[in-house]
Amino acid sequence: MKRVISIVMIAVLAICMLTGCGSKSSETVTTDGSTSMEKVIGALGEAFQEDTGISFTYNPTGSGSGIQAVQEGRCDIGLSSRDLKDEEKESGLTATVLAYDGIAIVVNPENQVSDLSLEDIAKIYKGEIKNWKEVGGKDAEIVLIGREAGSGTRDGFESITGTEEACQYRQELTSTGDVITTVSQNPDAIGYASVAALNDTVKALTVDGVAATEDTIKDGSYVVQRPFVLVTKTDTELSEAAQKFFDFATSTDANQIISDAGVVNAN
């Protein structure tokens, strides 16, 4: 009888070793890209991992790097805070819009300016307006803060304002957080950052009298906005784990998580 029990126990242990009984999945979903998407992707990844036991990782390298990473097979899903360019689509990549995010124009809380027109924003960044007194502020030189080349936030901002290749940046920073910190420490600075990343250390300006809110982003009346995109290879199937995350993130089940992260869901 003892021999029979031992054989049964050995068989059960062998099955558990093969199927992973009593342990979390060893599968992993890897994502790479936009720093502006950190809050929403972090929330989605946490919920997904808790629900499935599948490990989830996010590498905040910037949109351009994330697109390159998925192209080269270094991650499952790339993250971009801009739409794919035609040449990127032609190279075999597909963009799926996860959400829409406003790009806030931010200044130091001490700055008395509260509203700028889109035209004035463009003139400021092109160096045509150089002093805050020209737009209703104090007599001080405007310090232009922006993102590095390849940033989805920069690409979105410059394409919307028509300032591609024309911005006269004082500093080009490598993350949304760095822009917010730098502007918060300089009363004469202006920058741009994802609405989802804002905090009370900076002041978001209205643009042509319209504040960046969920409603104004959704109805398009706040014009400085861009998509948050999941980037995948067009002709390559995702792993089972990555497909599960993709399906979850783009389902209506994820809408509340996306909204709570401060952006507008696309579904």
FIDODREN-58795 format. One record per residue (C-alpha): residue in three letters; x, y, z. Coordinates in nm, 4 decimals. Layout:
REM residues N
<pt><resn>ALA</resn><u>X</u><v>Y</v><w>Z</w></pt>
...
***
This chain:
REM residues 267
<pt><resn>MET</resn><u>0.0000</u><v>0.0000</v><w>0.0000</w></pt>
<pt><resn>LYS</resn><u>0.2832</u><v>0.2391</v><w>0.0894</w></pt>
<pt><resn>ARG</resn><u>0.4477</u><v>0.1585</v><w>-0.2440</w></pt>
<pt><resn>VAL</resn><u>0.1256</u><v>0.2503</v><w>-0.4288</w></pt>
<pt><resn>ILE</resn><u>0.0940</u><v>0.5811</v><w>-0.2388</w></pt>
<pt><resn>SER</resn><u>0.4575</u><v>0.6649</v><w>-0.3152</w></pt>
<pt><resn>ILE</resn><u>0.4079</u><v>0.5985</v><w>-0.6845</w></pt>
<pt><resn>VAL</resn><u>0.0958</u><v>0.8193</v><w>-0.6880</w></pt>
<pt><resn>MET</resn><u>0.2786</u><v>1.1032</v><w>-0.5076</w></pt>
<pt><resn>ILE</resn><u>0.5699</u><v>1.0839</v><w>-0.7515</w></pt>
<pt><resn>ALA</resn><u>0.3256</u><v>1.1003</v><w>-1.0431</w></pt>
<pt><resn>VAL</resn><u>0.1484</u><v>1.4028</v><w>-0.8952</w></pt>
<pt><resn>LEU</resn><u>0.4788</u><v>1.5827</v><w>-0.8380</w></pt>
<pt><resn>ALA</resn><u>0.5858</u><v>1.5118</v><w>-1.1938</w></pt>
<pt><resn>ILE</resn><u>0.2610</u><v>1.6557</v><w>-1.3321</w></pt>
<pt><resn>CYS</resn><u>0.2981</u><v>1.9662</v><w>-1.1160</w></pt>
<pt><resn>MET</resn><u>0.6528</u><v>2.0199</v><w>-1.2398</w></pt>
<pt><resn>LEU</resn><u>0.5295</u><v>2.0055</v><w>-1.5984</w></pt>
<pt><resn>THR</resn><u>0.2186</u><v>2.2224</v><w>-1.5541</w></pt>
<pt><resn>GLY</resn><u>0.3373</u><v>2.4674</v><w>-1.2864</w></pt>
<pt><resn>CYS</resn><u>0.0895</u><v>2.3584</v><w>-1.0154</w></pt>
<pt><resn>GLY</resn><u>0.0855</u><v>2.5967</v><w>-0.7198</w></pt>
<pt><resn>SER</resn><u>0.3183</u><v>2.8512</v><w>-0.8805</w></pt>
<pt><resn>LYS</resn><u>0.2791</u><v>3.1682</v><w>-1.0800</w></pt>
<pt><resn>SER</resn><u>0.3303</u><v>3.1650</v><w>-1.4542</w></pt>
<pt><resn>SER</resn><u>0.6888</u><v>3.2041</v><w>-1.5725</w></pt>
<pt><resn>GLU</resn><u>0.5640</u><v>3.3932</v><w>-1.8789</w></pt>
<pt><resn>THR</resn><u>0.6607</u><v>3.7565</v><w>-1.9210</w></pt>
<pt><resn>VAL</resn><u>0.5224</u><v>4.0449</v><w>-2.1274</w></pt>
<pt><resn>THR</resn><u>0.7838</u><v>4.3065</v><w>-2.2160</w></pt>
<pt><resn>THR</resn><u>0.7024</u><v>4.6628</v><w>-2.3221</w></pt>
<pt><resn>ASP</resn><u>0.9363</u><v>4.9477</v><w>-2.4162</w></pt>
<pt><resn>GLY</resn><u>0.8927</u><v>5.3099</v><w>-2.5164</w></pt>
<pt><resn>SER</resn><u>0.7117</u><v>5.6334</v><w>-2.4339</w></pt>
<pt><resn>THR</resn><u>0.7885</u><v>5.7878</v><w>-2.0954</w></pt>
<pt><resn>SER</resn><u>0.4597</u><v>5.9804</v><w>-2.1180</w></pt>
<pt><resn>MET</resn><u>0.2708</u><v>5.6503</v><w>-2.1080</w></pt>
<pt><resn>GLU</resn><u>0.4296</u><v>5.5459</v><w>-1.7793</w></pt>
<pt><resn>LYS</resn><u>0.1235</u><v>5.6093</v><w>-1.5621</w></pt>
<pt><resn>VAL</resn><u>-0.1329</u><v>5.4370</v><w>-1.7840</w></pt>
<pt><resn>ILE</resn><u>0.0908</u><v>5.1447</v><w>-1.8818</w></pt>
<pt><resn>GLY</resn><u>0.1985</u><v>5.0981</v><w>-1.5207</w></pt>
<pt><resn>ALA</resn><u>-0.1645</u><v>5.0799</v><w>-1.4077</w></pt>
<pt><resn>LEU</resn><u>-0.2619</u><v>4.8398</v><w>-1.6860</w></pt>
<pt><resn>GLY</resn><u>0.0426</u><v>4.6222</v><w>-1.6271</w></pt>
<pt><resn>GLU</resn><u>-0.0212</u><v>4.6020</v><w>-1.2539</w></pt>
<pt><resn>ALA</resn><u>-0.3863</u><v>4.5033</v><w>-1.3021</w></pt>
<pt><resn>PHE</resn><u>-0.2934</u><v>4.2472</v><w>-1.5678</w></pt>
<pt><resn>GLN</resn><u>-0.0202</u><v>4.0919</v><w>-1.3554</w></pt>
<pt><resn>GLU</resn><u>-0.2455</u><v>4.0658</v><w>-1.0500</w></pt>
<pt><resn>ASP</resn><u>-0.5228</u><v>3.9063</v><w>-1.2549</w></pt>
<pt><resn>THR</resn><u>-0.3154</u><v>3.6583</v><w>-1.4550</w></pt>
<pt><resn>GLY</resn><u>0.0054</u><v>3.6013</v><w>-1.2592</w></pt>
<pt><resn>ILE</resn><u>0.1964</u><v>3.6769</v><w>-1.5788</w></pt>
<pt><resn>SER</resn><u>0.5003</u><v>3.8984</v><w>-1.5230</w></pt>
<pt><resn>PHE</resn><u>0.4861</u><v>4.2414</v><w>-1.6873</w></pt>
<pt><resn>THR</resn><u>0.7772</u><v>4.4783</v><w>-1.7519</w></pt>
<pt><resn>TYR</resn><u>0.7953</u><v>4.8348</v><w>-1.8846</w></pt>
<pt><resn>ASN</resn><u>1.1137</u><v>5.0053</v><w>-2.0009</w></pt>
<pt><resn>PRO</resn><u>1.0652</u><v>5.3860</v><w>-2.0303</w></pt>
<pt><resn>THR</resn><u>1.3069</u><v>5.4747</v><w>-2.3106</w></pt>
<pt><resn>GLY</resn><u>1.1038</u><v>5.7160</v><w>-2.5281</w></pt>
<pt><resn>SER</resn><u>0.8775</u><v>5.6580</v><w>-2.8265</w></pt>
<pt><resn>GLY</resn><u>1.1488</u><v>5.6345</v><w>-3.0903</w></pt>
<pt><resn>SER</resn><u>1.3445</u><v>5.3792</v><w>-2.8894</w></pt>
<pt><resn>GLY</resn><u>1.0295</u><v>5.1758</v><w>-2.8193</w></pt>
<pt><resn>ILE</resn><u>0.9412</u><v>5.1606</v><w>-3.1873</w></pt>
<pt><resn>GLN</resn><u>1.2943</u><v>5.0481</v><w>-3.2663</w></pt>
<pt><resn>ALA</resn><u>1.2858</u><v>4.7892</v><w>-2.9869</w></pt>
<pt><resn>VAL</resn><u>0.9752</u><v>4.6140</v><w>-3.1204</w></pt>
<pt><resn>GLN</resn><u>1.1118</u><v>4.6379</v><w>-3.4750</w></pt>
<pt><resn>GLU</resn><u>1.4291</u><v>4.4593</v><w>-3.3627</w></pt>
<pt><resn>GLY</resn><u>1.2413</u><v>4.2028</v><w>-3.1524</w></pt>
<pt><resn>ARG</resn><u>1.3759</u><v>4.3294</v><w>-2.8195</w></pt>
<pt><resn>CYS</resn><u>1.0279</u><v>4.3635</v><w>-2.6672</w></pt>
<pt><resn>ASP</resn><u>0.6792</u><v>4.2261</v><w>-2.7249</w></pt>
<pt><resn>ILE</resn><u>0.4966</u><v>4.5584</v><w>-2.7576</w></pt>
<pt><resn>GLY</resn><u>0.6343</u><v>4.9037</v><w>-2.8301</w></pt>
<pt><resn>LEU</resn><u>0.4804</u><v>5.2139</v><w>-2.6758</w></pt>
<pt><resn>SER</resn><u>0.4568</u><v>5.5394</v><w>-2.8676</w></pt>
<pt><resn>SER</resn><u>0.3015</u><v>5.8745</v><w>-2.7834</w></pt>
<pt><resn>ARG</resn><u>0.2707</u><v>5.9580</v><w>-3.1509</w></pt>
<pt><resn>ASP</resn><u>0.1239</u><v>5.7799</v><w>-3.4505</w></pt>
<pt><resn>LEU</resn><u>0.3594</u><v>5.5761</v><w>-3.6665</w></pt>
<pt><resn>LYS</resn><u>0.5183</u><v>5.7502</v><w>-3.9626</w></pt>
<pt><resn>ASP</resn><u>0.4480</u><v>5.6137</v><w>-4.3099</w></pt>
<pt><resn>GLU</resn><u>0.7943</u><v>5.4655</v><w>-4.3370</w></pt>
<pt><resn>GLU</resn><u>0.7520</u><v>5.2857</v><w>-4.0042</w></pt>
<pt><resn>LYS</resn><u>0.4232</u><v>5.1352</v><w>-4.1186</w></pt>
<pt><resn>GLU</resn><u>0.5823</u><v>5.0349</v><w>-4.4480</w></pt>
<pt><resn>SER</resn><u>0.8641</u><v>4.8637</v><w>-4.2574</w></pt>
<pt><resn>GLY</resn><u>0.6128</u><v>4.6205</v><w>-4.1082</w></pt>
<pt><resn>LEU</resn><u>0.4739</u><v>4.7831</v><w>-3.7950</w></pt>
<pt><resn>THR</resn><u>0.1125</u><v>4.8314</v><w>-3.6854</w></pt>
<pt><resn>ALA</resn><u>-0.0199</u><v>5.1010</v><w>-3.4518</w></pt>
<pt><resn>THR</resn><u>-0.3224</u><v>5.0428</v><w>-3.2281</w></pt>
<pt><resn>VAL</resn><u>-0.4517</u><v>5.3524</v><w>-3.0473</w></pt>
<pt><resn>LEU</resn><u>-0.4940</u><v>5.2800</v><w>-2.6770</w></pt>
<pt><resn>ALA</resn><u>-0.5915</u><v>5.6288</v><w>-2.5585</w></pt>
<pt><resn>TYR</resn><u>-0.5676</u><v>6.0002</v><w>-2.6297</w></pt>
<pt><resn>ASP</resn><u>-0.3586</u><v>6.2367</v><w>-2.4233</w></pt>
<pt><resn>GLY</resn><u>-0.3481</u><v>6.6126</v><w>-2.4092</w></pt>
<pt><resn>ILE</resn><u>-0.0109</u><v>6.7818</v><w>-2.4223</w></pt>
<pt><resn>ALA</resn><u>-0.0191</u><v>7.0516</v><w>-2.1588</w></pt>
<pt><resn>ILE</resn><u>0.1705</u><v>7.3760</v><w>-2.2028</w></pt>
<pt><resn>VAL</resn><u>0.3262</u><v>7.4319</v><w>-1.8606</w></pt>
<pt><resn>VAL</resn><u>0.4846</u><v>7.7249</v><w>-1.6808</w></pt>
<pt><resn>ASN</resn><u>0.6061</u><v>7.7922</v><w>-1.3306</w></pt>
<pt><resn>PRO</resn><u>0.3199</u><v>7.8619</v><w>-1.0839</w></pt>
<pt><resn>GLU</resn><u>0.4648</u><v>8.2099</v><w>-1.0254</w></pt>
<pt><resn>ASN</resn><u>0.4062</u><v>8.3039</v><w>-1.3896</w></pt>
<pt><resn>GLN</resn><u>0.1064</u><v>8.5381</v><w>-1.4214</w></pt>
<pt><resn>VAL</resn><u>0.0280</u><v>8.4257</v><w>-1.7779</w></pt>
<pt><resn>SER</resn><u>-0.2635</u><v>8.1787</v><w>-1.7801</w></pt>
<pt><resn>ASP</resn><u>-0.3618</u><v>8.1512</v><w>-2.1474</w></pt>
<pt><resn>LEU</resn><u>-0.1807</u><v>8.1482</v><w>-2.4816</w></pt>
<pt><resn>SER</resn><u>-0.3071</u><v>8.1103</v><w>-2.8350</w></pt>
<pt><resn>LEU</resn><u>-0.1718</u><v>7.8253</v><w>-3.0447</w></pt>
<pt><resn>GLU</resn><u>-0.0191</u><v>8.0892</v><w>-3.2713</w></pt>
<pt><resn>ASP</resn><u>0.1627</u><v>8.2550</v><w>-2.9805</w></pt>
<pt><resn>ILE</resn><u>0.2916</u><v>7.9194</v><w>-2.8574</w></pt>
<pt><resn>ALA</resn><u>0.4388</u><v>7.8555</v><w>-3.2014</w></pt>
<pt><resn>LYS</resn><u>0.5976</u><v>8.2019</v><w>-3.2109</w></pt>
<pt><resn>ILE</resn><u>0.7461</u><v>8.1518</v><w>-2.8648</w></pt>
<pt><resn>TYR</resn><u>0.9073</u><v>7.8212</v><w>-2.9555</w></pt>
<pt><resn>LYS</resn><u>1.0367</u><v>7.9554</v><w>-3.2881</w></pt>
<pt><resn>GLY</resn><u>1.1979</u><v>8.2468</v><w>-3.1054</w></pt>
<pt><resn>GLU</resn><u>0.9740</u><v>8.5115</v><w>-3.2605</w></pt>
<pt><resn>ILE</resn><u>0.8339</u><v>8.6021</v><w>-2.9178</w></pt>
<pt><resn>LYS</resn><u>1.1237</u><v>8.6186</v><w>-2.6723</w></pt>
<pt><resn>ASN</resn><u>0.9903</u><v>8.8031</v><w>-2.3666</w></pt>
<pt><resn>TRP</resn><u>0.6976</u><v>8.7234</v><w>-2.1385</w></pt>
<pt><resn>LYS</resn><u>0.5836</u><v>9.0893</v><w>-2.1503</w></pt>
<pt><resn>GLU</resn><u>0.4870</u><v>9.0341</v><w>-2.5170</w></pt>
<pt><resn>VAL</resn><u>0.2107</u><v>8.7945</v><w>-2.4065</w></pt>
<pt><resn>GLY</resn><u>0.0953</u><v>8.9708</v><w>-2.0900</w></pt>
<pt><resn>GLY</resn><u>0.3624</u><v>8.8553</v><w>-1.8476</w></pt>
<pt><resn>LYS</resn><u>0.6501</u><v>9.0225</v><w>-1.6681</w></pt>
<pt><resn>ASP</resn><u>0.9589</u><v>9.1642</v><w>-1.8353</w></pt>
<pt><resn>ALA</resn><u>1.1716</u><v>8.8500</v><w>-1.8525</w></pt>
<pt><resn>GLU</resn><u>1.3287</u><v>8.6348</v><w>-2.1228</w></pt>
<pt><resn>ILE</resn><u>1.1294</u><v>8.3197</v><w>-2.2006</w></pt>
<pt><resn>VAL</resn><u>1.3292</u><v>8.0033</v><w>-2.1344</w></pt>
<pt><resn>LEU</resn><u>1.2268</u><v>7.7286</v><w>-2.3767</w></pt>
<pt><resn>ILE</resn><u>1.2217</u><v>7.3735</v><w>-2.2405</w></pt>
<pt><resn>GLY</resn><u>1.1423</u><v>7.0736</v><w>-2.4612</w></pt>
<pt><resn>ARG</resn><u>1.2038</u><v>6.7056</v><w>-2.5206</w></pt>
<pt><resn>GLU</resn><u>1.4836</u><v>6.5307</v><w>-2.7035</w></pt>
<pt><resn>ALA</resn><u>1.4717</u><v>6.4312</v><w>-3.0706</w></pt>
<pt><resn>GLY</resn><u>1.2777</u><v>6.1062</v><w>-3.1096</w></pt>
<pt><resn>SER</resn><u>1.0372</u><v>6.1863</v><w>-2.8262</w></pt>
<pt><resn>GLY</resn><u>0.6721</u><v>6.1243</v><w>-2.9113</w></pt>
<pt><resn>THR</resn><u>0.5706</u><v>6.4232</v><w>-2.7010</w></pt>
<pt><resn>ARG</resn><u>0.8063</u><v>6.6481</v><w>-2.8957</w></pt>
<pt><resn>ASP</resn><u>0.6887</u><v>6.5078</v><w>-3.2275</w></pt>
<pt><resn>GLY</resn><u>0.3263</u><v>6.5635</v><w>-3.1290</w></pt>
<pt><resn>PHE</resn><u>0.3863</u><v>6.9143</v><w>-2.9981</w></pt>
<pt><resn>GLU</resn><u>0.5875</u><v>7.0279</v><w>-3.2979</w></pt>
<pt><resn>SER</resn><u>0.3511</u><v>6.8791</v><w>-3.5564</w></pt>
<pt><resn>ILE</resn><u>0.0459</u><v>7.0395</v><w>-3.3914</w></pt>
<pt><resn>THR</resn><u>0.2114</u><v>7.3802</v><w>-3.3536</w></pt>
<pt><resn>GLY</resn><u>0.3861</u><v>7.3688</v><w>-3.6910</w></pt>
<pt><resn>THR</resn><u>0.7288</u><v>7.4175</v><w>-3.5376</w></pt>
<pt><resn>GLU</resn><u>0.9161</u><v>7.1129</v><w>-3.6745</w></pt>
<pt><resn>GLU</resn><u>1.2891</u><v>7.1833</v><w>-3.7082</w></pt>
<pt><resn>ALA</resn><u>1.2275</u><v>7.5418</v><w>-3.5908</w></pt>
<pt><resn>CYS</resn><u>1.2177</u><v>7.5303</v><w>-3.2101</w></pt>
<pt><resn>GLN</resn><u>1.4843</u><v>7.7329</v><w>-3.0311</w></pt>
<pt><resn>TYR</resn><u>1.5190</u><v>7.5131</v><w>-2.7224</w></pt>
<pt><resn>ARG</resn><u>1.7327</u><v>7.6192</v><w>-2.4277</w></pt>
<pt><resn>GLN</resn><u>1.7199</u><v>7.2609</v><w>-2.2969</w></pt>
<pt><resn>GLU</resn><u>1.6150</u><v>6.9316</v><w>-2.4569</w></pt>
<pt><resn>LEU</resn><u>1.5351</u><v>6.6798</v><w>-2.1840</w></pt>
<pt><resn>THR</resn><u>1.4934</u><v>6.3034</v><w>-2.1971</w></pt>
<pt><resn>SER</resn><u>1.1726</u><v>6.2529</v><w>-1.9996</w></pt>
<pt><resn>THR</resn><u>0.8381</u><v>6.4101</v><w>-1.9165</w></pt>
<pt><resn>GLY</resn><u>0.9351</u><v>6.4194</v><w>-1.5491</w></pt>
<pt><resn>ASP</resn><u>1.2530</u><v>6.6137</v><w>-1.6250</w></pt>
<pt><resn>VAL</resn><u>1.0536</u><v>6.8782</v><w>-1.8159</w></pt>
<pt><resn>ILE</resn><u>0.8112</u><v>6.9233</v><w>-1.5258</w></pt>
<pt><resn>THR</resn><u>1.0930</u><v>6.9443</v><w>-1.2698</w></pt>
<pt><resn>THR</resn><u>1.2910</u><v>7.1959</v><w>-1.4757</w></pt>
<pt><resn>VAL</resn><u>0.9917</u><v>7.4244</v><w>-1.5351</w></pt>
<pt><resn>SER</resn><u>0.8930</u><v>7.4023</v><w>-1.1683</w></pt>
<pt><resn>GLN</resn><u>1.2371</u><v>7.5364</v><w>-1.0724</w></pt>
<pt><resn>ASN</resn><u>1.2511</u><v>7.8275</v><w>-1.3196</w></pt>
<pt><resn>PRO</resn><u>0.9932</u><v>8.1090</v><w>-1.3011</w></pt>
<pt><resn>ASP</resn><u>1.0709</u><v>8.2140</v><w>-1.6604</w></pt>
<pt><resn>ALA</resn><u>1.0495</u><v>7.8698</v><w>-1.8213</w></pt>
<pt><resn>ILE</resn><u>0.7849</u><v>7.7197</v><w>-2.0473</w></pt>
<pt><resn>GLY</resn><u>0.7581</u><v>7.3528</v><w>-2.1418</w></pt>
<pt><resn>TYR</resn><u>0.5194</u><v>7.0866</v><w>-2.2608</w></pt>
<pt><resn>ALA</resn><u>0.4254</u><v>6.7593</v><w>-2.0977</w></pt>
<pt><resn>SER</resn><u>0.1625</u><v>6.4885</v><w>-2.0959</w></pt>
<pt><resn>VAL</resn><u>-0.1530</u><v>6.5915</v><w>-1.9099</w></pt>
<pt><resn>ALA</resn><u>-0.1451</u><v>6.2522</v><w>-1.7378</w></pt>
<pt><resn>ALA</resn><u>0.1912</u><v>6.3379</v><w>-1.5807</w></pt>
<pt><resn>LEU</resn><u>0.1024</u><v>6.6804</v><w>-1.4391</w></pt>
<pt><resn>ASN</resn><u>0.1319</u><v>6.7712</v><w>-1.0737</w></pt>
<pt><resn>ASP</resn><u>0.0926</u><v>7.0886</v><w>-0.8704</w></pt>
<pt><resn>THR</resn><u>0.4560</u><v>7.1938</v><w>-0.9129</w></pt>
<pt><resn>VAL</resn><u>0.3705</u><v>7.3471</v><w>-1.2533</w></pt>
<pt><resn>LYS</resn><u>0.0771</u><v>7.5417</v><w>-1.3992</w></pt>
<pt><resn>ALA</resn><u>-0.0979</u><v>7.4217</v><w>-1.7152</w></pt>
<pt><resn>LEU</resn><u>-0.2035</u><v>7.7059</v><w>-1.9451</w></pt>
<pt><resn>THR</resn><u>-0.5294</u><v>7.7134</v><w>-2.1363</w></pt>
<pt><resn>VAL</resn><u>-0.4817</u><v>7.7211</v><w>-2.5139</w></pt>
<pt><resn>ASP</resn><u>-0.7083</u><v>7.9624</v><w>-2.6999</w></pt>
<pt><resn>GLY</resn><u>-0.9167</u><v>7.9697</v><w>-2.3810</w></pt>
<pt><resn>VAL</resn><u>-0.9626</u><v>7.5914</v><w>-2.3589</w></pt>
<pt><resn>ALA</resn><u>-0.8277</u><v>7.3848</v><w>-2.0694</w></pt>
<pt><resn>ALA</resn><u>-0.6993</u><v>7.0313</v><w>-2.1214</w></pt>
<pt><resn>THR</resn><u>-0.9672</u><v>6.8052</v><w>-1.9682</w></pt>
<pt><resn>GLU</resn><u>-1.1060</u><v>6.4631</v><w>-2.0544</w></pt>
<pt><resn>ASP</resn><u>-1.4076</u><v>6.6233</v><w>-2.2218</w></pt>
<pt><resn>THR</resn><u>-1.2105</u><v>6.8761</v><w>-2.4272</w></pt>
<pt><resn>ILE</resn><u>-0.9586</u><v>6.6151</v><w>-2.5355</w></pt>
<pt><resn>LYS</resn><u>-1.2352</u><v>6.3750</v><w>-2.6343</w></pt>
<pt><resn>ASP</resn><u>-1.4337</u><v>6.6345</v><w>-2.8305</w></pt>
<pt><resn>GLY</resn><u>-1.1199</u><v>6.7812</v><w>-2.9912</w></pt>
<pt><resn>SER</resn><u>-1.1683</u><v>7.1369</v><w>-2.8641</w></pt>
<pt><resn>TYR</resn><u>-0.8334</u><v>7.1173</v><w>-2.6839</w></pt>
<pt><resn>VAL</resn><u>-0.6139</u><v>7.1028</v><w>-2.9916</w></pt>
<pt><resn>VAL</resn><u>-0.2756</u><v>7.0087</v><w>-2.8425</w></pt>
<pt><resn>GLN</resn><u>-0.3324</u><v>6.6352</v><w>-2.8150</w></pt>
<pt><resn>ARG</resn><u>-0.1902</u><v>6.3089</v><w>-2.9494</w></pt>
<pt><resn>PRO</resn><u>-0.2551</u><v>5.9336</v><w>-2.9383</w></pt>
<pt><resn>PHE</resn><u>-0.1010</u><v>5.6776</v><w>-2.7053</w></pt>
<pt><resn>VAL</resn><u>-0.0190</u><v>5.3819</v><w>-2.9292</w></pt>
<pt><resn>LEU</resn><u>0.0629</u><v>5.0124</v><w>-2.8890</w></pt>
<pt><resn>VAL</resn><u>0.3127</u><v>4.9117</v><w>-3.1593</w></pt>
<pt><resn>THR</resn><u>0.3378</u><v>4.5551</v><w>-3.2870</w></pt>
<pt><resn>LYS</resn><u>0.4883</u><v>4.3762</v><w>-3.5867</w></pt>
<pt><resn>THR</resn><u>0.2303</u><v>4.3466</v><w>-3.8625</w></pt>
<pt><resn>ASP</resn><u>0.3022</u><v>3.9926</v><w>-3.9778</w></pt>
<pt><resn>THR</resn><u>0.4294</u><v>3.8422</v><w>-3.6519</w></pt>
<pt><resn>GLU</resn><u>0.2004</u><v>3.6866</v><w>-3.3925</w></pt>
<pt><resn>LEU</resn><u>0.2423</u><v>3.7973</v><w>-3.0353</w></pt>
<pt><resn>SER</resn><u>0.3286</u><v>3.5389</v><w>-2.7723</w></pt>
<pt><resn>GLU</resn><u>0.0293</u><v>3.3974</v><w>-2.5895</w></pt>
<pt><resn>ALA</resn><u>0.1072</u><v>3.6107</v><w>-2.2837</w></pt>
<pt><resn>ALA</resn><u>0.1587</u><v>3.9295</v><w>-2.4858</w></pt>
<pt><resn>GLN</resn><u>-0.1636</u><v>3.8705</v><w>-2.6777</w></pt>
<pt><resn>LYS</resn><u>-0.3503</u><v>3.8349</v><w>-2.3483</w></pt>
<pt><resn>PHE</resn><u>-0.2170</u><v>4.1720</v><w>-2.2344</w></pt>
<pt><resn>PHE</resn><u>-0.2941</u><v>4.3357</v><w>-2.5696</w></pt>
<pt><resn>ASP</resn><u>-0.6513</u><v>4.2042</v><w>-2.5619</w></pt>
<pt><resn>PHE</resn><u>-0.6982</u><v>4.3215</v><w>-2.2036</w></pt>
<pt><resn>ALA</resn><u>-0.5532</u><v>4.6691</v><w>-2.2603</w></pt>
<pt><resn>THR</resn><u>-0.7718</u><v>4.7330</v><w>-2.5652</w></pt>
<pt><resn>SER</resn><u>-1.0925</u><v>4.5933</v><w>-2.4135</w></pt>
<pt><resn>THR</resn><u>-1.3680</u><v>4.7894</v><w>-2.2437</w></pt>
<pt><resn>ASP</resn><u>-1.2624</u><v>4.6186</v><w>-1.9186</w></pt>
<pt><resn>ALA</resn><u>-0.9578</u><v>4.8464</v><w>-1.9172</w></pt>
<pt><resn>ASN</resn><u>-1.1480</u><v>5.1714</v><w>-1.9756</w></pt>
<pt><resn>GLN</resn><u>-1.1757</u><v>5.2692</v><w>-1.6107</w></pt>
<pt><resn>ILE</resn><u>-0.8074</u><v>5.2000</v><w>-1.5475</w></pt>
<pt><resn>ILE</resn><u>-0.7156</u><v>5.4168</v><w>-1.8461</w></pt>
<pt><resn>SER</resn><u>-0.9443</u><v>5.6988</v><w>-1.7350</w></pt>
<pt><resn>ASP</resn><u>-0.8111</u><v>5.6841</v><w>-1.3786</w></pt>
<pt><resn>ALA</resn><u>-0.4614</u><v>5.7298</v><w>-1.5240</w></pt>
<pt><resn>GLY</resn><u>-0.5666</u><v>6.0689</v><w>-1.6568</w></pt>
<pt><resn>VAL</resn><u>-0.6048</u><v>5.9947</v><w>-2.0259</w></pt>
<pt><resn>VAL</resn><u>-0.9025</u><v>5.9367</v><w>-2.2543</w></pt>
<pt><resn>ASN</resn><u>-0.9655</u><v>5.5771</v><w>-2.3607</w></pt>
<pt><resn>ALA</resn><u>-1.0024</u><v>5.5097</v><w>-2.7313</w></pt>
<pt><resn>ASN</resn><u>-1.2774</u><v>5.2456</v><w>-2.6938</w></pt>
***
